[in-house]
Amino acid sequence: MDLENAYQWVLTYGYHIGQALLLLAALLQLKHRKSPLTIACFAGFACFVAGTFVMLQSDGNFLEFAQRQAGFNDYSSGYMIGKSMNVVGLLVGAGAWFLNSLDR
């Protein structure tokens, strides 16, 4: 295996695997302890994953109909919506996880 191909694989798929693991960990935490912080943690990480999906699909036809209905003319607005969902979701999820760990 070529080092550059391995590096590209890690950058491409490692990010998505990490997101799935964060979402799974938040789901397991929510299963064992139902509190507002664990709900916020799971919702934040779910928004993080959804934002990445929106960013990946913003250059395709997936958001074309929704953007036409909302009045957006270019696909960069869809990308920016996904990016904002991604950032806010990560901050909410990680912040709730941190506060939940301090609460124990």
C-alpha positions in Angstrom: 0.0 0.0 0.0 1.3 3.4 -1.0 1.8 5.9 1.9 0.0 8.7 0.0 -3.0 6.5 -0.7 -3.1 5.4 3.0 -3.0 9.0 4.1 -5.9 9.9 1.8 -7.9 7.0 3.0 -7.4 8.0 6.6 -8.3 11.6 5.9 -11.4 10.6 3.9 -12.8 7.7 5.8 -11.3 8.3 9.2 -13.3 11.5 9.6 -16.6 9.6 8.9 -15.6 6.7 11.2 -14.8 9.1 14.0 -18.2 10.8 13.5 -20.0 7.4 13.7 -18.0 6.5 16.9 -18.9 9.8 18.5 -22.6 9.3 17.7 -22.5 5.7 19.0 -20.8 6.8 22.2 -23.4 9.5 22.7 -26.2 7.0 22.1 -24.7 4.6 24.6 -24.4 7.4 27.1 -28.0 8.4 26.5 -29.1 4.7 27.0 -27.5 4.5 30.4 -28.3 8.0 31.7 -31.2 10.1 30.5 -30.5 13.7 31.4 -30.8 16.9 29.5 -27.0 17.0 29.0 -26.9 13.5 27.5 -29.9 14.4 25.2 -28.0 17.6 24.2 -24.9 15.6 23.6 -26.6 13.1 21.3 -28.5 15.9 19.5 -25.3 17.9 19.0 -23.4 14.9 17.5 -26.4 14.0 15.3 -26.4 17.6 14.0 -22.6 17.3 13.5 -23.1 14.2 11.3 -26.1 15.7 9.4 -24.1 18.9 8.7 -21.3 16.8 7.1 -23.9 15.0 5.0 -25.3 18.4 3.9 -21.9 19.6 3.0 -21.1 16.5 1.0 -24.4 16.7 -0.9 -24.4 20.4 -1.5 -22.6 20.1 -4.9 -25.0 17.5 -6.2 -28.7 17.4 -7.0 -29.8 16.5 -3.5 -30.3 20.0 -2.3 -31.3 21.6 -5.7 -35.0 21.4 -5.1 -34.8 22.7 -1.5 -32.5 25.6 -2.6 -34.9 26.5 -5.4 -37.8 26.6 -2.9 -35.8 28.6 -0.4 -34.6 31.1 -3.0 -30.9 30.2 -3.0 -29.2 30.5 -6.3 -25.9 28.9 -5.7 -24.7 25.7 -4.1 -22.3 27.4 -1.8 -25.2 28.4 0.4 -26.0 24.8 1.0 -22.4 24.1 1.8 -22.4 27.0 4.3 -25.6 25.7 5.9 -24.0 22.3 6.3 -20.8 23.8 7.7 -22.8 25.8 10.3 -24.7 22.7 11.3 -21.4 20.8 11.6 -19.7 23.4 13.8 -22.7 24.1 16.0 -23.4 20.4 16.4 -19.8 19.7 17.4 -19.7 22.5 19.9 -23.0 21.5 21.5 -22.2 17.8 21.6 -18.6 18.2 22.9 -19.7 20.9 25.4 -22.5 18.7 26.7 -20.2 15.7 26.9 -17.7 17.8 28.9 -20.3 19.2 31.3 -21.8 15.7 31.7 -18.4 14.3 32.7 -17.9 17.1 35.2 -21.3 16.3 36.7 -20.4 12.8 37.8 
